[in-house]
């Protein structure tokens, strides 16, 4: 279970890769046969072009969003949602299973509904996952400490998630782990146990947690985060 829990922060890549592979393939197929697709669906060529671009572009944006900004993930998912709704109600509605039948020669809506809910999940969730990818943590640790052993006990935590679950993360620190707080893709603070602290000693007997900051203070970062949230 611990091994699976360690992989949990990377699980979103399964959704991203699945959406990329499906929509890039179908979008490109439509682009290369745009006239036939438009005629088959009874759509103007311009609308058919928009659908094809939305499919290919949405899949690409969802994938790239995993490496970059939250809004890129959400934009890609947002582009996919109306395409799937159109496919469900215009083509596949009235039959659930995906096998072709006399009444539904292109199959039912099972597959399209699954893709729709995957896109809705990423639209709502965005990039709000607990940890940054492991390679980022390893790179940061190596850059800061020149010691790969430090990376084995260091976690990177998104600032928004840290605000919501601070008590849980401080408990992790008391157990000997080091946290790197990341905001807008950049490390802003490091929280680590006091040197020489025994993780087996009860918290009420242990010295206080050391908060090491580089750049702006954590309190200022919290205030800036609140301001940016209110502006949204």
C-alpha positions as CSV (number, residue, x, y, z in Angstrom):
1,X,0.0,0.0,0.0
2,X,2.8,2.4,0.8
3,X,4.3,1.9,-2.7
4,X,0.9,2.7,-4.2
5,X,0.5,5.7,-2.0
6,X,3.9,7.0,-3.2
7,X,2.7,6.7,-6.8
8,X,-0.7,8.4,-6.1
9,X,0.5,11.9,-6.9
10,X,1.5,10.8,-10.4
11,X,-1.7,9.0,-11.2
12,X,-3.1,12.0,-13.1
13,X,-0.7,11.2,-15.9
14,X,-2.8,8.1,-16.8
15,X,-5.8,10.4,-17.5
16,X,-3.7,12.9,-19.4
17,X,-2.0,10.3,-21.6
18,X,-5.3,8.6,-22.3
19,X,-7.0,11.8,-23.3
20,X,-4.0,12.8,-25.4
21,X,-3.8,9.5,-27.3
22,X,-7.6,9.4,-28.0
23,X,-8.2,13.0,-29.0
24,X,-4.9,13.6,-30.9
25,X,-5.7,10.5,-33.0
26,X,-9.3,11.4,-33.7
27,X,-8.6,15.1,-34.2
28,X,-5.8,14.4,-36.7
29,X,-8.0,11.9,-38.5
30,X,-10.7,14.5,-38.9
31,X,-8.3,17.1,-40.0
32,X,-6.8,14.9,-42.8
33,X,-10.3,13.9,-43.9
34,X,-12.1,17.1,-43.2
35,X,-14.5,17.1,-46.1
36,X,-15.6,13.5,-45.6
37,X,-16.1,14.1,-41.8
38,X,-18.2,17.3,-42.5
39,X,-20.4,15.5,-45.0
40,X,-20.9,12.4,-42.8
41,X,-22.0,14.6,-39.9
42,X,-23.9,17.1,-41.9
43,X,-21.8,19.9,-40.6
44,X,-20.4,23.0,-42.4
45,X,-16.7,22.6,-43.1
46,X,-15.8,25.4,-40.8
47,X,-17.7,23.8,-37.8
48,X,-16.1,20.4,-38.7
49,X,-12.7,22.2,-38.6
50,X,-13.4,23.6,-35.2
51,X,-14.3,20.2,-33.9
52,X,-11.2,18.6,-35.2
53,X,-9.0,21.4,-33.8
54,X,-10.8,21.2,-30.4
55,X,-10.1,17.4,-30.2
56,X,-6.4,17.6,-31.2
57,X,-5.8,20.8,-29.3
58,X,-7.7,19.8,-26.2
59,X,-5.7,16.5,-25.8
60,X,-2.4,18.3,-26.3
61,X,-3.2,21.0,-23.8
62,X,-4.3,18.5,-21.1
63,X,-1.0,16.7,-21.5
64,X,1.2,19.8,-21.6
65,X,-0.7,21.2,-18.6
66,X,0.8,18.5,-16.4
67,X,4.2,20.1,-17.0
68,X,3.2,23.7,-16.9
69,X,0.3,25.8,-15.7
70,X,-3.0,24.9,-14.0
71,X,-5.0,27.0,-16.5
72,X,-3.6,25.1,-19.4
73,X,-4.9,21.8,-18.0
74,X,-8.3,23.4,-17.4
75,X,-8.5,25.0,-20.8
76,X,-7.7,21.7,-22.6
77,X,-10.4,19.9,-20.6
78,X,-12.9,22.8,-21.2
79,X,-12.3,22.4,-24.9
80,X,-13.0,18.7,-24.8
81,X,-16.2,18.9,-22.8
82,X,-18.5,20.5,-25.5
83,X,-17.1,18.2,-28.2
84,X,-18.0,15.2,-26.1
85,X,-21.5,16.6,-25.3
86,X,-22.0,17.1,-29.0
87,X,-20.9,13.6,-29.9
88,X,-23.2,12.1,-27.2
89,X,-26.3,14.0,-28.1
90,X,-25.9,14.2,-31.9
91,X,-24.5,10.7,-32.6
92,X,-24.6,8.2,-29.7
93,X,-27.6,9.1,-27.6
94,X,-30.2,6.4,-27.0
95,X,-27.8,3.5,-26.7
96,X,-25.3,2.8,-23.9
97,X,-22.9,0.0,-25.1
98,X,-20.4,1.0,-27.7
99,X,-21.1,-1.8,-30.2
100,X,-22.5,-0.8,-33.5
101,X,-26.2,-1.7,-34.1
102,X,-28.8,-1.1,-36.8
103,X,-30.1,2.0,-34.9
104,X,-26.7,3.2,-33.9
105,X,-24.1,2.4,-36.6
106,X,-21.4,4.3,-34.8
107,X,-22.1,2.7,-31.4
108,X,-23.6,3.9,-28.2
109,X,-22.3,6.6,-25.8
110,X,-20.4,4.5,-23.3
111,X,-17.0,5.5,-24.5
112,X,-17.9,9.2,-25.0
113,X,-19.4,9.5,-21.5
114,X,-16.2,8.0,-20.0
115,X,-14.1,10.6,-21.9
116,X,-16.5,13.4,-20.8
117,X,-16.1,12.5,-17.1
118,X,-12.4,12.3,-17.4
119,X,-12.3,15.8,-18.9
120,X,-14.7,17.1,-16.3
121,X,-12.4,15.7,-13.6
122,X,-9.4,17.6,-14.9
123,X,-11.5,20.7,-15.5
124,X,-12.5,20.8,-11.9
125,X,-9.3,19.5,-10.4
126,X,-6.8,21.2,-12.6
127,X,-3.2,20.8,-11.4
128,X,-4.1,20.7,-7.7
129,X,-2.3,17.5,-6.9
130,X,-0.4,17.1,-3.7
131,X,3.1,16.7,-5.0
132,X,5.1,17.9,-8.0
133,X,6.6,15.2,-10.2
134,X,9.4,13.2,-8.6
135,X,12.0,14.4,-11.2
136,X,11.4,18.0,-10.0
137,X,12.0,17.0,-6.4
138,X,15.2,15.2,-7.3
139,X,16.4,18.1,-9.3
140,X,15.7,20.6,-6.5
141,X,17.3,18.3,-3.9
142,X,20.4,17.8,-6.0
143,X,20.7,21.5,-6.7
144,X,20.3,22.5,-3.0
145,X,22.1,19.8,-1.2
146,X,24.3,17.9,-3.8
147,X,23.2,14.8,-1.9
148,X,20.8,12.3,-3.3
149,X,20.1,10.8,0.1
150,X,18.3,14.1,1.1
151,X,15.8,13.5,-1.8
152,X,14.6,10.3,-0.4
153,X,12.9,12.0,2.5
154,X,11.9,15.3,0.9
155,X,8.4,16.0,-0.5
156,X,7.3,18.9,-2.7
157,X,3.9,20.3,-1.7
158,X,1.8,22.8,-3.6
159,X,1.1,25.9,-1.6
160,X,-2.7,25.7,-1.8
161,X,-2.6,22.1,-0.6
162,X,-0.3,23.1,2.3
163,X,-2.7,25.7,3.5
164,X,-5.6,23.2,3.6
165,X,-3.6,20.4,5.2
166,X,-0.9,22.2,7.2
167,X,-1.4,20.1,10.4
168,X,-1.0,16.8,8.4
169,X,2.2,18.1,6.8
170,X,3.6,19.3,10.1
171,X,3.0,15.8,11.4
172,X,5.1,14.5,8.5
173,X,7.9,16.9,9.4
174,X,7.8,15.7,13.1
175,X,8.4,12.2,11.7
176,X,11.6,13.4,10.0
177,X,10.4,14.4,6.6
178,X,11.4,17.7,4.8
179,X,8.9,19.6,2.8
180,X,9.5,22.0,0.0
181,X,6.6,24.4,-0.5
182,X,6.0,25.4,-4.1
183,X,3.9,28.3,-5.4
184,X,3.3,29.0,-9.1
185,X,5.9,26.3,-9.9
186,X,8.7,27.8,-7.8
187,X,10.0,26.7,-4.4
188,X,9.3,29.4,-1.8
189,X,9.9,27.7,1.5
190,X,11.4,24.7,3.1
191,X,10.1,23.1,6.3
192,X,12.5,20.6,8.0
193,X,12.9,19.0,11.4
194,X,15.4,20.4,13.8
195,X,18.7,18.7,13.4
196,X,19.3,15.9,15.8
197,X,15.6,15.4,16.5
198,X,14.6,11.8,17.1
199,X,11.4,11.0,15.1
200,X,10.4,8.4,17.8
201,X,10.3,11.1,20.5
202,X,6.7,12.3,21.2
203,X,5.9,15.6,19.6
204,X,5.3,17.3,23.0
205,X,8.9,16.5,24.0
206,X,10.5,17.5,20.7
207,X,11.9,21.0,19.9
208,X,10.0,23.2,17.6
209,X,9.9,22.8,13.8
210,X,12.4,24.9,11.9
211,X,11.0,27.0,9.0
212,X,13.7,28.0,6.6
213,X,12.7,30.6,4.0
214,X,14.4,31.9,0.9
215,X,12.9,35.0,-0.5
216,X,9.6,36.3,0.7
217,X,8.3,35.1,4.1
218,X,5.6,32.4,4.2
219,X,3.1,34.8,5.8
220,X,3.6,37.2,2.9
221,X,3.1,34.3,0.5
222,X,-0.1,33.3,2.2
223,X,-1.4,36.9,1.9
224,X,-0.5,37.1,-1.8
225,X,-2.2,33.7,-2.4
226,X,-5.4,35.0,-0.7
227,X,-5.3,38.2,-2.8
228,X,-4.9,36.3,-6.0
229,X,-7.7,33.9,-5.0
230,X,-10.0,36.8,-4.2
231,X,-9.2,38.5,-7.5
232,X,-10.4,35.3,-9.3
